[in-house]
Structure formats: C-alpha cells, structure tokens
Amino acid sequence: MMLIFPSVLGMIFMFELLTKLQEAAEELREILETPEFPDGVPVLILANKQDLPDAVTTETVTEKLRLNFISSNKWHVEACSALTGDGLHEGLEQLHRMLTAETETTAPHSF
C-alpha cells in the first residue's frame, strides 16, 4: 500500500466496530508511522456502528487502539453511527477545534 500525504491538515480514521480492533490498531499505527505523515496532524477516530447493541465504549476503543501511546498527534475518539448520523457532527466539531487550536493544552487527547 502506498500512502502519500503532501499537505494533510487532519485525518479522519473511521472503522466499523465489527472490524477487529487489533486490525484497526495496526492500520492506524501503520499510517501514523509512515515517514510522510507529519507529526502534529490531528486525528479523528470515528467508531462506527454505535447503533448496534454490542457496541464497545470509546474508552475500550482508546485502549485497544493503544491511543494513549500516541504522543506525536492530537486525537479524539467519537462514537458514531453512519446509519443515523449520531456522533458525526460532534466528531467533526472536535476535529475543527483541534485544527484551530492556537495553543497546546495540557491534555491534548480526549475520548
């Protein structure tokens, strides 16, 4: 897989919770560790399929994707449902806040 990031300002990583979280973690890690992917680019992680009864929490997503070990990029996990639209607006608002933040906060990561 060839990934090119000429002038990326932010990234949206959406996956379905039916996907194995380990696979999603490996894919996200591969993207973030690509030399062309710049440090400091905010990442919005959309955890889709939250309309299903067995959906996992954002805390579980954070743990399984090992997001607490990412220090080079701000990130936010948003529970969402592409079917109902729940969480999509909130996630994009959070990405906008990360993109427009003028100063680094003491807790740049959230879930």
C-alpha positions, 0 to 999 in steps of 0.5 A: 500500500502506498500512502502519500500525504503532501499537505494533510491538515487532519485525518479522519480514521473511521472503522466499523466496530465489527472490524477487529480492533487489533486490525484497526490498531495496526492500520492506524499505527501503520499510517501514523508511522509512515515517514510522510505523515507529519507529526502534529496532524490531528486525528479523528477516530470515528467508531462506527456502528454505535447503533448496534447493541454490542457496541464497545465504549470509546474508552475500550476503543482508546485502549485497544487502539493503544491511543494513549501511546500516541504522543506525536498527534492530537486525537479524539475518539467519537462514537458514531453511527453512519446509519443515523448520523449520531456522533458525526457532527460532534466528531467533526466539531472536535476535529475543527477545534483541534485544527484551530487550536492556537495553543497546546493544552495540557491534555491534548487527547480526549475520548 
